Amino acid sequence: LWHAQYPSVSFIGLPHSVVPFPLFELQANAVVSQLLLQSSSLSSSSLTEKETEGLIESEVVQLPSLPERMEQARLDAASGGPESSGRVQDTHFLGSYQWDYCRKMSRIGGVYDESMEKYIATNKALYDRSGKERKQILPGKKDKYRETRFQRDDENRTYRIIYSEMEEEKSTVS
């Protein structure tokens, strides 16, 4: 996410095979928290009292030191992603690894708590369901799973289907 040598430069949205917008929002929160921390360490008067108070209260995790970041960048470049395939094209693949990454980003951003854990768990449930439906689609056929509408129930880490062409299709075939 961050450039190893220049941590004020970041690249939001690179991971693929993920639930994109919630993950990108967590990345953005993490980036902003780090920029605020950098800015406060350069000039404590540049932040308002409320911003400084928010950073302290949320227990934002700071980025590692420059030597640690450079070593991690070297390892990441050689690994080929979380499965360590060695394939450069897999560097930004997350898939099922995205949940721990979301937790890490929310900790760095200072927003990780029980409600965030429930939010992440609901995202996982939705991702898993869509993944099963996606596998049933033949190349060139309409991907009806994209038309499914859900109502989230983060408190119970689940969802309710409001509308699904796939469910309608199953009931008319039966």
Buried (B, 14 or more C-beta within 10 A) or exposed (E): BBEBEEBEEBEBBEBBBBBEEBBBBBBBBBBBBBEBBEBBEEEEEEBEEEEBEBBEEBEBBEBBEEEEBEEEBEEBEEBBBBEEEEEEEBBBBBBBBBBEBBBBBBBBBBBBEEEBBBBBBBBBBBBEBBEEBEEEBEEEEEEBBEEBEBEBEBEEBBBEEEEBEBEEEEEEEE
